[in-house]
Amino acid sequence: MAREDVERHYAEVARMVEAAEVDRRSGFNIVTETRAACTIEDRSEAFDIYEERLVEGIPKKALVASRGCGDPVSKARLRTGETVLDLGCGGGVDAIIASRLVGETGHVYGLDMTAAMLALAKENAETAGARNITYLEGLIEDIPLPDASVDVVLSNCVINFSDDREAVLREALRVLRPQGRFVVSDIVEFAPVPDSARDDVCAIVGTTNGMLAADDYVRILEEVGFSGARIEPKTVYTLDVLREKARRKGREERFERIAEADVDGKTGSVIVEAWR
Ligand SMILES: C[S@@+](CC[C@H](N)C(=O)[O-])C[C@H]1O[C@@H](n2cnc3c(N)ncnc32)[C@H](O)[C@@H]1O
């Protein structure tokens, strides 16, 4: 999927979340009328991803907009006073959680290319009373921050969307201070998915541009200059997990097509860590 299509999709998600606010009578459900891009079941998995204490008091709109696949914020063990960059911040759930952890003396930058998402993220930060977040419009392949300006680079299920992942990782290294850390959630292939099933698997797990093999992720991180790169599996996408994801997204027919293919456990969400 081209970058413009990804942007259009996430602008639609942002609009859908805004519309959901209006539909309070249905208990903050996403309104199904705006189902061009999403259905009611294609809702956030935020409620399964984060520990309850982390999302306590986080604006509902940030949670409903969440499209992450893990919790890189907890893994990053943020400290008071640190500066954090969230690549592809979306509606801002990770940025808000991070802003609480780094406190008033710390700072969080949320970077995203989709203006409608950033507008939603700003509104969410304001509702949350988070004054230490700056949202930036731009590309993760060309980060609008100076060299060595952040302590931690986070990202939650975004890098896979890029058609130049090496540029993203090189940019992440550039903006990190010495000893800075890169802690992201993403989806990878643990073993090759058959070509005939790849598009359907991607549609079900929510990537639009294929996914990196775990070994390649580590290799590229090392090639661009990171050290200590490692990958920790979080959720292995067994057939049962894929079936449930397809159901939530209303993409059952996609699952039917791959049910007999050799895809069981070949993909999954991971935490990727590396150090500058
Ligand atoms: C799957 S959503 C994840 C959003 C957020 N991290 C979360 O956990 O809810 C992907 C987000 O990344 C943004 N995005 C995708 N490709 C991007 C790029 N190349 N540069 C900047 N933002 C990008 C999209 O606009 C969207 O908001």
The ligand as an SDF file (V2000), in Angstrom:
LIG
                    3D

 27 29  0  0  0  0  0  0  0  0999 V2000
   -0.7210    1.2530   13.2360 C   0  0  0  0  0  0  0  0  0  0  0  0
   -0.8840    2.9800   13.5810 S   0  0  0  0  0  0  0  0  0  0  0  0
   -0.0680    3.0430   15.1660 C   0  0  0  0  0  0  0  0  0  0  0  0
   -0.3340    4.3190   15.8990 C   0  0  0  0  0  0  0  0  0  0  0  0
    0.2050    4.3590   17.3270 C   0  0  0  0  0  0  0  0  0  0  0  0
    1.6060    4.0560   17.4140 N   0  0  0  0  0  0  0  0  0  0  0  0
   -0.5900    3.4400   18.2320 C   0  0  0  0  0  0  0  0  0  0  0  0
   -0.0150    2.5370   18.8390 O   0  0  0  0  0  0  0  0  0  0  0  0
   -1.7920    3.6190   18.3230 O   0  0  0  0  0  0  0  0  0  0  0  0
    0.2860    3.6650   12.4630 C   0  0  0  0  0  0  0  0  0  0  0  0
    0.4930    5.1780   12.5770 C   0  0  0  0  0  0  0  0  0  0  0  0
    1.7370    5.4890   11.9490 O   0  0  0  0  0  0  0  0  0  0  0  0
    1.5870    6.5800   11.0670 C   0  0  0  0  0  0  0  0  0  0  0  0
    2.5530    6.3730    9.9790 N   0  0  0  0  0  0  0  0  0  0  0  0
    2.6170    5.3250    9.1240 C   0  0  0  0  0  0  0  0  0  0  0  0
    3.6620    5.4570    8.2830 N   0  0  0  0  0  0  0  0  0  0  0  0
    4.2900    6.6170    8.6400 C   0  0  0  0  0  0  0  0  0  0  0  0
    5.4460    7.3100    8.1550 C   0  0  0  0  0  0  0  0  0  0  0  0
    6.1560    6.8110    7.1450 N   0  0  0  0  0  0  0  0  0  0  0  0
    5.8090    8.4580    8.7630 N   0  0  0  0  0  0  0  0  0  0  0  0
    5.0710    8.9700    9.7920 C   0  0  0  0  0  0  0  0  0  0  0  0
    3.9670    8.3680   10.2910 N   0  0  0  0  0  0  0  0  0  0  0  0
    3.5840    7.2050    9.7300 C   0  0  0  0  0  0  0  0  0  0  0  0
    0.1300    6.5550   10.6360 C   0  0  0  0  0  0  0  0  0  0  0  0
   -0.3000    7.8440   10.2610 O   0  0  0  0  0  0  0  0  0  0  0  0
   -0.5660    6.0370   11.8890 C   0  0  0  0  0  0  0  0  0  0  0  0
   -0.9620    7.0800   12.7450 O   0  0  0  0  0  0  0  0  0  0  0  0
  1  2  1  0
  2  3  1  0
  2 10  1  0
  3  4  1  0
  4  5  1  0
  5  6  1  0
  5  7  1  0
  7  8  2  0
  7  9  1  0
 10 11  1  0
 11 12  1  0
 11 26  1  0
 12 13  1  0
 13 14  1  0
 13 24  1  0
 14 15  1  0
 14 23  1  0
 15 16  2  0
 16 17  1  0
 17 18  1  0
 17 23  2  0
 18 19  1  0
 18 20  2  0
 20 21  1  0
 21 22  2  0
 22 23  1  0
 24 25  1  0
 24 26  1  0
 26 27  1  0
M  CHG  2   2   1   9  -1
M  END
$$$$
